[in-house]
């Protein structure tokens, strides 16, 4: 067996070189930790602010349709029309045309005192295309899932999230319903008025307002819509389905790093306003590719300077 003897100075140099490599590694890791922690804290602070902004904007829109449902239900012409109707189902739809501002609503539905749809209009979007449903029979089938309508027929107002399913996709709406009451006849409920707006990509982009952050809406642990394009939205849904229950719960307490489309994102979630018994969230995501690229450049710079010193 051949043994190689190294001069004492060479051993010292090798030991110093090893210590220097360890020092460079420690310095780089510390710089990485400090910079990444600072970035995470900065993003978390922005997320807290954005979470409040998005919540308040959405809550304001919900409050506006709730007030509108009360105003529409208080129309004297609507009370008289519903009072004259019978249960034969022969009346022609015409009530929506009388109500102020009904033409600009994506969803407006009028029922009689039994909950049968008298008139209505629901606009469903499929990408760049849209479909407007005005047939009371089709709307009646859609309304079979509106469980809160029973309370409205008893004289209570209601606000909630409703999933309207079609052959191609699911559409999420926020709907406010108010009873049409005849106060002169002992608070008798003559019918109901419901107005709403879709929780879709247009709403998400409107809330986003051109920021670099992305927004997604989640109902019953399913991604309903987001600001991503179609392909990325599919990948986002798949990534969300793979997340554990604990990971999803952690997103409600602090910002967490997720991997989407093979890229790192920082994510933060919060409950939807006025969600009632529905389990709904909105999630804010920020891409970290540029940030991590900056850290890689910083590492290269530290390593280059260390090599030059060596």
PyMOL commands that set and color helices and strands:
alter all, ss='L'
color gray80, all
select helices_A, chain A and resi 8-73+76-84+95-98+102-104+136-145+149-153+183-185+201-208+230-242+245-250+289-309
alter helices_A, ss='H'
color red, helices_A
select strands_A, chain A and resi 107-112+117-126+129-133+158-165+170-182+188-198+214-219+222-226+256-260+263-271+280-287
alter strands_A, ss='S'
color yellow, strands_A
deselect
rebuild
show_as cartoon
